[in-house]
Amino acid sequence: MWWWIEKLLIIVSFFISGGFSAYGSMTWGKLSEKK
């Protein structure tokens, strides 16, 4: 019963880390364009 919760946490953690990296690259690109 708990296996799907563990898989969900793994997927969510990967999604959050990927989202932060994508958001960081987008923000860095916008800052570079302003300079």
Backbone torsions as a table, in degrees:
resi	resn	phi	psi	omega
1	MET	NA	-28.3	-176.0
2	TRP	-90.2	-10.8	-174.6
3	TRP	-64.8	-37.0	-178.5
4	TRP	-71.3	-28.3	176.8
5	ILE	-68.7	-40.9	178.7
6	GLU	-64.1	-43.6	179.0
7	LYS	-63.6	-38.8	179.5
8	LEU	-63.5	-42.1	179.3
9	LEU	-63.7	-40.3	179.7
10	ILE	-63.7	-45.4	-179.5
11	ILE	-63.2	-43.6	-179.2
12	VAL	-63.7	-41.7	-179.4
13	SER	-64.1	-41.9	178.0
14	PHE	-64.2	-41.0	-178.6
15	PHE	-64.6	-41.1	-179.1
16	ILE	-67.0	-45.4	-179.4
17	SER	-64.0	-41.3	178.6
18	GLY	-65.8	-39.2	179.6
19	GLY	-65.7	-40.4	179.6
20	PHE	-65.2	-41.2	-179.4
21	SER	-66.3	-41.3	179.4
22	ALA	-66.3	-43.1	179.5
23	TYR	-63.9	-40.8	179.4
24	GLY	-64.3	-42.1	179.9
25	SER	-66.5	-38.5	179.0
26	MET	-64.5	-46.4	-179.8
27	THR	-63.0	-41.9	-179.7
28	TRP	-64.2	-38.7	178.8
29	GLY	-63.7	-42.2	179.5
30	LYS	-65.2	-40.6	179.3
31	LEU	-65.7	-38.0	-179.9
32	SER	-66.9	-37.1	-179.7
33	GLU	-65.8	-37.6	-179.8
34	LYS	-64.5	-37.4	179.1
35	LYS	-75.0	NA	NA
